[in-house]
């Protein structure tokens, strides 16, 4: 069987195409896409046998982000 010019895209090519489609989307379409990804992630977490670990990890990352923002504001003259 001759496959000739059959080409399978690399992961980088697929990512570049998806990024281009996202950039071309309207703001509303972008928000729908982001919400869809977040909803899919929530479903995966809810069904995961390691749900407690994932939720604890997520909460810790949010806490670290809040701390980093507060420290940034203190360093640059804002009030936390």
N, C-alpha and C positions, 0 to 999 in steps of 0.2 A: 504494500500500500504506500503510495507516494503522497506525502502531506504537503509537498511543495512549499509554498510561502506561508504556511501556518505560523502565526506569531502569538505567543502568550505574553501578555504584558507583565512587566516586573511590578513589584509592590510599589516602587517609586512612581512608575507611570500611572498606576491606578490611583495613588494618592494625589498626584498632580491633577488628574482629570476630575477627581471628586472636589478638590480645592477650587478648581476653575468653575465648576458648576455652582459651588456654594457662593463664590464671589459674584457670579452672574445673577443669583437669585435676588428677589426683592427682600426688603427687611422682614416682611411678614412671613415669607417662605423660609428665610433663615431662622426666624424664631420657631416656626413649626418644626424644622429639622432639629434644632437644639432641644426642644421639648421632647421630641420623639426619642432622641438618644438618651436623655435623662430618664424618661419613662421606661425605656428598655433596660437601663441600668438598675432602676428600682425593682423591676420584675426579677432580674437576675439575682439581686441581693435578697429579695424576699424568698426566693426558691433555693438559695444556697444553703448547704449544710453548715457553712461557716458564717452564717448570717451575723451572729453575735460579734465575732471577730471583725468582720467588715464594718459593721455599724460603729463599733468602738474605735476602729482605725479612722473612719470618716470623721467621727466626732473629734478625735484628737487632732486631725489635720485642720479642722475648722477652728479649734481652739488656738493652734499654733498660728494660723493666719490672722486671727483677731489680735493675738499678742504682737505679731510682727507689725501690723497696721498701727496699733497703739504706740509701739516703740518708734515707728517712723514719725508719727505725729508729734511725739514728745521731742524727738531730735530736731524736727524742722519747725518748731514753734507753735504747733497746734495744741489743743487740749484733747486728751483721750476720752 
